[in-house]
Amino acid sequence: MMTWYDAVMRTIIDLPQAQLDALAQLCAREGISRAEAIRRAVDSLLASRVKEIQESAFGIWTHDRRDAEEILDELRADWDRP
């Protein structure tokens, strides 16, 4: 929730009439302002992108689901070779 001391920047966006109409209906149903609905939409978009980035960072583990002990044993086997 934004408070009076949060840094705020005003911005202008262009929306097609269909989106404006749907947004007006959503705002009426939710009892929120258009600005609040747009802030929530931006928060949702950013959160989903962060999740995608985090999941892709761990992509290596999705391809090799072997037990960690098995992987370590395989790596250590190299040490035992002359």
VMD Tcl script that builds the backbone (N, CA, C; Angstrom):
set m [mol new atoms 246]
animate dup $m
set s [atomselect $m all]
$s set {name element resname resid chain x y z} {
  {N N MET 1 A 0.849 -1.176 0.000}
  {CA C MET 1 A 0.000 0.000 0.000}
  {C C MET 1 A 0.892 1.235 0.000}
  {N N MET 2 A 0.592 2.154 -0.847}
  {CA C MET 2 A 1.387 3.376 -0.935}
  {C C MET 2 A 0.976 4.343 0.169}
  {N N THR 3 A 1.935 5.048 0.681}
  {CA C THR 3 A 1.671 6.079 1.674}
  {C C THR 3 A 2.130 7.419 1.138}
  {N N TRP 4 A 1.804 8.478 1.829}
  {CA C TRP 4 A 2.097 9.826 1.335}
  {C C TRP 4 A 3.577 10.091 1.174}
  {N N TYR 5 A 4.434 9.376 1.894}
  {CA C TYR 5 A 5.857 9.655 1.825}
  {C C TYR 5 A 6.595 8.784 0.804}
  {N N ASP 6 A 5.909 7.869 0.156}
  {CA C ASP 6 A 6.545 7.066 -0.894}
  {C C ASP 6 A 6.835 7.939 -2.114}
  {N N ALA 7 A 7.925 7.637 -2.771}
  {CA C ALA 7 A 8.245 8.351 -4.018}
  {C C ALA 7 A 7.223 7.944 -5.070}
  {N N VAL 8 A 6.627 8.923 -5.703}
  {CA C VAL 8 A 5.582 8.662 -6.689}
  {C C VAL 8 A 5.922 9.420 -7.964}
  {N N MET 9 A 5.710 8.749 -9.096}
  {CA C MET 9 A 5.893 9.408 -10.377}
  {C C MET 9 A 4.601 9.252 -11.170}
  {N N ARG 10 A 4.130 10.318 -11.689}
  {CA C ARG 10 A 2.951 10.253 -12.551}
  {C C ARG 10 A 3.393 9.863 -13.948}
  {N N THR 11 A 2.539 9.113 -14.623}
  {CA C THR 11 A 2.845 8.719 -15.989}
  {C C THR 11 A 1.557 8.710 -16.804}
  {N N ILE 12 A 1.695 8.876 -18.070}
  {CA C ILE 12 A 0.546 8.842 -18.975}
  {C C ILE 12 A 0.659 7.576 -19.809}
  {N N ILE 13 A -0.435 6.825 -19.889}
  {CA C ILE 13 A -0.456 5.627 -20.724}
  {C C ILE 13 A -1.652 5.702 -21.663}
  {N N ASP 14 A -1.522 5.094 -22.785}
  {CA C ASP 14 A -2.609 5.026 -23.760}
  {C C ASP 14 A -3.184 3.622 -23.723}
  {N N LEU 15 A -4.483 3.532 -23.520}
  {CA C LEU 15 A -5.175 2.248 -23.506}
  {C C LEU 15 A -6.301 2.280 -24.523}
  {N N PRO 16 A -6.520 1.185 -25.233}
  {CA C PRO 16 A -7.658 1.128 -26.150}
  {C C PRO 16 A -8.971 1.165 -25.344}
  {N N GLN 17 A -10.025 1.568 -25.990}
  {CA C GLN 17 A -11.312 1.725 -25.312}
  {C C GLN 17 A -11.770 0.426 -24.642}
  {N N ALA 18 A -11.526 -0.698 -25.285}
  {CA C ALA 18 A -11.946 -1.985 -24.700}
  {C C ALA 18 A -11.262 -2.217 -23.355}
  {N N GLN 19 A -9.970 -1.880 -23.272}
  {CA C GLN 19 A -9.267 -2.038 -21.999}
  {C C GLN 19 A -9.772 -1.040 -20.963}
  {N N LEU 20 A -10.057 0.172 -21.381}
  {CA C LEU 20 A -10.598 1.173 -20.456}
  {C C LEU 20 A -11.939 0.728 -19.887}
  {N N ASP 21 A -12.793 0.189 -20.749}
  {CA C ASP 21 A -14.110 -0.283 -20.304}
  {C C ASP 21 A -13.967 -1.433 -19.310}
  {N N ALA 22 A -13.104 -2.400 -19.637}
  {CA C ALA 22 A -12.897 -3.538 -18.743}
  {C C ALA 22 A -12.279 -3.075 -17.430}
  {N N LEU 23 A -11.354 -2.128 -17.510}
  {CA C LEU 23 A -10.714 -1.595 -16.308}
  {C C LEU 23 A -11.733 -0.880 -15.430}
  {N N ALA 24 A -12.625 -0.116 -16.029}
  {CA C ALA 24 A -13.666 0.585 -15.271}
  {C C ALA 24 A -14.564 -0.409 -14.541}
  {N N GLN 25 A -14.920 -1.495 -15.208}
  {CA C GLN 25 A -15.753 -2.521 -14.569}
  {C C GLN 25 A -15.018 -3.174 -13.402}
  {N N LEU 26 A -13.735 -3.495 -13.621}
  {CA C LEU 26 A -12.944 -4.112 -12.562}
  {C C LEU 26 A -12.830 -3.182 -11.362}
  {N N CYS 27 A -12.564 -1.903 -11.614}
  {CA C CYS 27 A -12.418 -0.934 -10.531}
  {C C CYS 27 A -13.715 -0.786 -9.742}
  {N N ALA 28 A -14.833 -0.770 -10.431}
  {CA C ALA 28 A -16.127 -0.667 -9.759}
  {C C ALA 28 A -16.379 -1.893 -8.881}
  {N N ARG 29 A -16.084 -3.067 -9.431}
  {CA C ARG 29 A -16.270 -4.317 -8.683}
  {C C ARG 29 A -15.372 -4.379 -7.454}
  {N N GLU 30 A -14.117 -3.967 -7.626}
  {CA C GLU 30 A -13.141 -4.059 -6.547}
  {C C GLU 30 A -13.212 -2.860 -5.590}
  {N N GLY 31 A -13.853 -1.803 -6.021}
  {CA C GLY 31 A -13.928 -0.602 -5.196}
  {C C GLY 31 A -12.582 0.103 -5.081}
  {N N ILE 32 A -11.835 0.106 -6.182}
  {CA C ILE 32 A -10.513 0.733 -6.190}
  {C C ILE 32 A -10.434 1.750 -7.320}
  {N N SER 33 A -9.442 2.611 -7.229}
  {CA C SER 33 A -9.240 3.602 -8.284}
  {C C SER 33 A -8.558 2.959 -9.482}
  {N N ARG 34 A -8.620 3.644 -10.603}
  {CA C ARG 34 A -7.930 3.179 -11.805}
  {C C ARG 34 A -6.421 3.108 -11.547}
  {N N ALA 35 A -5.898 4.128 -10.855}
  {CA C ALA 35 A -4.463 4.150 -10.557}
  {C C ALA 35 A -4.060 2.948 -9.704}
  {N N GLU 36 A -4.894 2.606 -8.723}
  {CA C GLU 36 A -4.578 1.451 -7.867}
  {C C GLU 36 A -4.612 0.159 -8.670}
  {N N ALA 37 A -5.573 0.022 -9.559}
  {CA C ALA 37 A -5.654 -1.183 -10.393}
  {C C ALA 37 A -4.412 -1.312 -11.268}
  {N N ILE 38 A -3.961 -0.207 -11.826}
  {CA C ILE 38 A -2.774 -0.239 -12.680}
  {C C ILE 38 A -1.526 -0.538 -11.855}
  {N N ARG 39 A -1.417 0.033 -10.646}
  {CA C ARG 39 A -0.274 -0.291 -9.776}
  {C C ARG 39 A -0.238 -1.781 -9.460}
  {N N ARG 40 A -1.400 -2.347 -9.160}
  {CA C ARG 40 A -1.468 -3.783 -8.865}
  {C C ARG 40 A -1.067 -4.612 -10.082}
  {N N ALA 41 A -1.496 -4.187 -11.266}
  {CA C ALA 41 A -1.150 -4.913 -12.490}
  {C C ALA 41 A 0.358 -4.869 -12.732}
  {N N VAL 42 A 0.965 -3.715 -12.510}
  {CA C VAL 42 A 2.418 -3.591 -12.688}
  {C C VAL 42 A 3.137 -4.462 -11.661}
  {N N ASP 43 A 2.690 -4.437 -10.409}
  {CA C ASP 43 A 3.290 -5.298 -9.379}
  {C C ASP 43 A 3.219 -6.769 -9.777}
  {N N SER 44 A 2.069 -7.173 -10.282}
  {CA C SER 44 A 1.884 -8.565 -10.693}
  {C C SER 44 A 2.813 -8.938 -11.843}
  {N N LEU 45 A 2.924 -8.064 -12.826}
  {CA C LEU 45 A 3.805 -8.310 -13.969}
  {C C LEU 45 A 5.258 -8.428 -13.512}
  {N N LEU 46 A 5.697 -7.502 -12.684}
  {CA C LEU 46 A 7.083 -7.527 -12.209}
  {C C LEU 46 A 7.371 -8.771 -11.375}
  {N N ALA 47 A 6.419 -9.143 -10.515}
  {CA C ALA 47 A 6.611 -10.341 -9.685}
  {C C ALA 47 A 6.721 -11.590 -10.551}
  {N N SER 48 A 5.920 -11.686 -11.598}
  {CA C SER 48 A 5.984 -12.867 -12.465}
  {C C SER 48 A 7.304 -12.926 -13.215}
  {N N ARG 49 A 7.837 -11.785 -13.621}
  {CA C ARG 49 A 9.123 -11.760 -14.327}
  {C C ARG 49 A 10.264 -12.139 -13.395}
  {N N VAL 50 A 10.215 -11.683 -12.163}
  {CA C VAL 50 A 11.247 -12.042 -11.189}
  {C C VAL 50 A 11.237 -13.550 -10.970}
  {N N LYS 51 A 10.053 -14.122 -10.856}
  {CA C LYS 51 A 9.948 -15.570 -10.665}
  {C C LYS 51 A 10.534 -16.319 -11.859}
  {N N GLU 52 A 10.239 -15.853 -13.071}
  {CA C GLU 52 A 10.786 -16.489 -14.279}
  {C C GLU 52 A 12.311 -16.436 -14.279}
  {N N ILE 53 A 12.859 -15.294 -13.911}
  {CA C ILE 53 A 14.314 -15.132 -13.885}
  {C C ILE 53 A 14.929 -16.052 -12.843}
  {N N GLN 54 A 14.316 -16.119 -11.671}
  {CA C GLN 54 A 14.840 -16.991 -10.618}
  {C C GLN 54 A 14.792 -18.450 -11.038}
  {N N GLU 55 A 13.710 -18.858 -11.660}
  {CA C GLU 55 A 13.587 -20.250 -12.093}
  {C C GLU 55 A 14.601 -20.579 -13.181}
  {N N SER 56 A 14.861 -19.649 -14.083}
  {CA C SER 56 A 15.816 -19.923 -15.144}
  {C C SER 56 A 17.243 -19.985 -14.607}
  {N N ALA 57 A 17.504 -19.310 -13.505}
  {CA C ALA 57 A 18.839 -19.337 -12.912}
  {C C ALA 57 A 19.174 -20.720 -12.363}
  {N N PHE 58 A 18.180 -21.471 -12.027}
  {CA C PHE 58 A 18.395 -22.804 -11.488}
  {C C PHE 58 A 18.138 -23.879 -12.540}
  {N N GLY 59 A 18.191 -23.497 -13.806}
  {CA C GLY 59 A 17.890 -24.398 -14.904}
  {C C GLY 59 A 18.784 -25.612 -14.985}
  {N N ILE 60 A 20.031 -25.479 -14.550}
  {CA C ILE 60 A 20.948 -26.620 -14.637}
  {C C ILE 60 A 20.419 -27.807 -13.851}
  {N N TRP 61 A 19.759 -27.549 -12.741}
  {CA C TRP 61 A 19.262 -28.642 -11.909}
  {C C TRP 61 A 18.036 -29.302 -12.511}
  {N N THR 62 A 17.366 -28.648 -13.418}
  {CA C THR 62 A 16.189 -29.269 -14.023}
  {C C THR 62 A 16.574 -30.341 -15.020}
  {N N HIS 63 A 17.820 -30.299 -15.520}
  {CA C HIS 63 A 18.250 -31.273 -16.519}
  {C C HIS 63 A 18.949 -32.475 -15.891}
  {N N ASP 64 A 19.440 -32.327 -14.687}
  {CA C ASP 64 A 20.185 -33.403 -14.042}
  {C C ASP 64 A 19.655 -33.584 -12.634}
  {N N ARG 65 A 18.637 -34.425 -12.494}
  {CA C ARG 65 A 17.961 -34.596 -11.215}
  {C C ARG 65 A 18.560 -35.731 -10.378}
  {N N ARG 66 A 19.824 -36.050 -10.624}
  {CA C ARG 66 A 20.437 -37.108 -9.835}
  {C C ARG 66 A 20.641 -36.646 -8.402}
  {N N ASP 67 A 20.796 -37.603 -7.531}
  {CA C ASP 67 A 21.054 -37.326 -6.124}
  {C C ASP 67 A 22.405 -36.624 -5.986}
  {N N ALA 68 A 22.493 -35.650 -5.109}
  {CA C ALA 68 A 23.731 -34.886 -4.923}
  {C C ALA 68 A 24.890 -35.798 -4.532}
  {N N GLU 69 A 24.619 -36.792 -3.701}
  {CA C GLU 69 A 25.683 -37.714 -3.282}
  {C C GLU 69 A 26.236 -38.489 -4.482}
  {N N GLU 70 A 25.368 -38.895 -5.384}
  {CA C GLU 70 A 25.795 -39.600 -6.593}
  {C C GLU 70 A 26.703 -38.712 -7.446}
  {N N ILE 71 A 26.334 -37.446 -7.582}
  {CA C ILE 71 A 27.151 -36.518 -8.362}
  {C C ILE 71 A 28.510 -36.320 -7.712}
  {N N LEU 72 A 28.529 -36.153 -6.390}
  {CA C LEU 72 A 29.796 -35.974 -5.684}
  {C C LEU 72 A 30.686 -37.210 -5.800}
  {N N ASP 73 A 30.089 -38.387 -5.667}
  {CA C ASP 73 A 30.872 -39.623 -5.817}
  {C C ASP 73 A 31.503 -39.703 -7.202}
  {N N GLU 74 A 30.757 -39.305 -8.217}
  {CA C GLU 74 A 31.278 -39.316 -9.578}
  {C C GLU 74 A 32.445 -38.340 -9.720}
  {N N LEU 75 A 32.315 -37.159 -9.158}
  {CA C LEU 75 A 33.400 -36.180 -9.223}
  {C C LEU 75 A 34.624 -36.646 -8.447}
  {N N ARG 76 A 34.395 -37.243 -7.288}
  {CA C ARG 76 A 35.513 -37.709 -6.463}
  {C C ARG 76 A 36.235 -38.900 -7.087}
  {N N ALA 77 A 35.527 -39.657 -7.902}
  {CA C ALA 77 A 36.136 -40.796 -8.567}
  {C C ALA 77 A 37.296 -40.327 -9.452}
  {N N ASP 78 A 37.172 -39.138 -10.008}
  {CA C ASP 78 A 38.249 -38.571 -10.813}
  {C C ASP 78 A 39.516 -38.369 -9.988}
  {N N TRP 79 A 39.359 -38.079 -8.709}
  {CA C TRP 79 A 40.518 -37.844 -7.842}
  {C C TRP 79 A 41.313 -39.132 -7.601}
  {N N ASP 80 A 40.581 -40.262 -7.602}
  {CA C ASP 80 A 41.207 -41.546 -7.307}
  {C C ASP 80 A 41.960 -42.116 -8.493}
  {N N ARG 81 A 41.728 -41.587 -9.673}
  {CA C ARG 81 A 42.389 -42.114 -10.865}
  {C C ARG 81 A 43.820 -41.589 -10.929}
  {N N PRO 82 A 44.759 -42.482 -11.350}
  {CA C PRO 82 A 46.157 -42.035 -11.456}
  {C C PRO 82 A 46.377 -41.091 -12.613}
}
mol reanalyze $m
mol bondsrecalc $m
mol representation Tube
mol addrep $m
